[in-house]
Amino acid sequence: MADINVSMTQRPAKSETKGESAATARPASGAEGERMLDLIELLFFAYRNFVSDPDEILQGFGFGRAHHRVLHFVNRHPGMRVTDLLDILRITKQSLGRVLRELVDQGFIDSRAGASDRRQRLLYLTPKGEALSRDFVAIQSDRVRRALEESGPDSREIVRRFLVAMIDPEDRGSTEKLIARADQATEARSAARARSAG
């Protein structure tokens, strides 16, 4: 299945945001770029393998990577608004609408009206969606854990810093806050489950 279509109208080009022309935003020499080719290729291959495990599961449902991304973020942020999901994924409303409709129709996501604003659509995973999301997290976590173990004792923090640095500077703060909020909410839900079980 095709990957998500990015809406090019939602973000100005980097050169537009800094008042530079496209020509001045390019490196002066191709030599630096050529020295990075091995890392660029490794990113392509790492991403290919990172998504290949979920891809096999997704095919069984007739889903693609867009469905996986939606499940991931709804799992991390239960009750998130559709508009927030659009901001995170930076895709067109039409693309998200199709994917959400399929996930709702097949019983993986529950779309509810907001309590204060009935026009808002709040997204939650169903038990079926939670199970599928857990499968994705388990297989991808295993791959990341193995890679970190092979990379040495301080690799987790180094990799984390590298990945944050790969994000556009203007998006880093909001991305890190989003992840921190999701981590805190996950810990709170785990603690609540432990209290109710004990």
Salt bridges, closest charged atoms under 4 A:
ASP3 OD1 - ARG69 NH1 2.91
ASP53 OD2 - ARG143 NH2 3.14
ASP55 OD2 - ARG65 NH2 2.62
ASP84 OD1 - ARG81 NH2 2.77
GLU102 OE1 - HIS67 NE2 2.47
GLU102 OE1 - ARG98 NH1 3.65
ASP110 OD2 - ARG112 NE 2.71
ASP117 OD1 - ARG119 NE 3.12
ASP142 OD1 - ARG145 NH2 2.21
ASP142 OD2 - ARG146 NH1 2.64
GLU149 OE2 - ARG145 NH1 3.11
ASP168 OD2 - ARG11 NH2 2.48
ASP168 OD2 - LYS14 NZ 2.75
GLU170 OE2 - ARG11 NH2 3.80
ASP171 OD2 - ARG11 NH2 3.41
ASP171 OD2 - ARG90 NH1 3.03
GLU176 OE2 - ARG160 NH1 3.10
ASP183 OD1 - ARG76 NH2 2.85
